[in-house]
Amino acid sequence: MIGLGRMGLLHARGYAAAGAEVVAGADPSPAARAAFAEATGARSYPSTAAMLEAEGPAAVSVASPPFAHLDDVRRAVALGLHVLCEKPLAPSTAAALEIVELARQTPSVFMVAFFNRFLEPVAWTLRRLADPALDVGAVRSIDICFNPGPQPQRPWQADRAVSGGGPILNNLIHAVDLVRQICVDDPVVDAVAYTRTDPRVSREVEADGYGLLRTAAGTVVRLESCALAARRRFSLRIECERAAFDVSWNPPGATLSRPGRQPEAAPVSTTDPLARIDAGVAAFVSAACGVPPTGLPTHDDAWAATQLVDLLYRSSVAFPAPLPHGG
Ligand SMILES: NC(=O)c1ccc[n+]([C@@H]2O[C@H](COP(=O)([O-])OP(=O)(O)OC[C@H]3O[C@@H](n4cnc5c(N)ncnc54)[C@H](O)[C@@H]3O)[C@@H](O)[C@H]2O)c1
């Protein structure tokens, strides 16, 4: 494990659940190393290089802040390790491309941590959408909201050199990955974003990001992620010609609505939205053990999502906050 903060501990939980042994973790923070040692019983190191040399692992999770991912992946790929890399790949599109090129060269597994694909109701929705027997018709619009709610920001998220961006890069990168899963063979051809800055969040990156995308076939996508939203809301709505899907994260659930029929609810086995991380890590472990992967988020997916986020930023119009009287 590289990076033993919140995600590092969640990856470790996923490995344990998947029957993989977490041998060690690296993090410059003594507090993070202590929490990791207590949670896992594994060894910990202040230096990633020293850990990799001493432990010789088969695979590595990169859950450091984005600025460190390129160095971490470079080290891991040089050693031929399987890599599960957190998103965003890097603070800049250029550094993300360097990671993608490293991943293209390695014969080992490289997975990007687009865990939202593994939320049970999301996976169910993607299967139902693709089911020809259901005949839902073309996707007309998609609405995705990833508002984290009033949880404390990581200090590094306010620092552009470390994070690369605000909620568009941190959260909407998951959203654009989902859009690609929904609009298979229908590329995004147009994007526009509005970003609002707020000194309570950062003077360097946006506090709120809103985006509109349009696909070649004419699907319109509305995206929202606001660091200052007063309540947590993760939701996905897909309007098709003959059906609509509503997906929620907390608790995980999905409903399929069709005219003249009773709504159909997705079967879900857990109320824990973080089970998506266990499922994603389990998929990585299977792939690293040689089971042919299906639906594993690859470097190509990471690169496509990075380019869409890049497009959103390049098309973005910034406006100052707070808007007077609620805007
Ligand atoms: N996939 C998801 O759903 C999801 C959700 C949240 C965060 N993330 C991503 O996970 C990564 C980590 O985020 P987090 O929320 O765990 O942050 P965090 O701040 O909780 O943890 C980051 C840890 O990395 C350590 N660190 C800093 N520099 C390091 C280095 N050079 N080498 C090793 N460790 C280093 C810090 O000391 C800290 O303990 C980020 O890329 C973030 O965007 C992904």
The ligand as an ORCA input file, in Angstrom:
! r2SCAN-3c Opt
* xyz 0 1
  N     -11.683      6.085     -5.885
  C     -12.354      6.798     -5.017
  O     -13.561      6.617     -4.842
  C     -11.637      7.843     -4.200
  C     -12.248      8.500     -3.134
  C     -11.512      9.434     -2.405
  C     -10.190      9.705     -2.768
  N      -9.622      9.065     -3.821
  C      -8.217      9.306     -4.249
  O      -7.354      8.540     -3.401
  C      -6.112      9.234     -3.253
  C      -5.851      9.427     -1.752
  O      -6.928     10.173     -1.212
  P      -7.339     10.063      0.332
  O      -8.739     10.558      0.402
  O      -7.005      8.736      0.882
  O      -6.362     11.158      0.946
  P      -5.771     11.196      2.428
  O      -5.260     12.598      2.619
  O      -6.750     10.646      3.415
  O      -4.532     10.187      2.365
  C      -3.384     10.426      1.585
  C      -2.202      9.837      2.339
  O      -1.060      9.878      1.481
  C       0.066     10.239      2.269
  N       1.114     10.744      1.382
  C       1.425     12.012      1.042
  N       2.477     12.019      0.204
  C       2.822     10.726     -0.012
  C       3.833     10.081     -0.784
  N       4.673     10.781     -1.537
  N       3.901      8.736     -0.747
  C       3.030      7.995      0.010
  N       2.050      8.558      0.756
  C       1.956      9.905      0.738
  C      -0.470     11.239      3.270
  O       0.388     11.336      4.401
  C      -1.826     10.631      3.605
  O      -1.740      9.750      4.711
  C      -6.247     10.515     -4.056
  O      -5.738     10.331     -5.346
  C      -7.750     10.734     -4.108
  O      -8.168     11.510     -5.218
  C     -10.319      8.142     -4.528
*
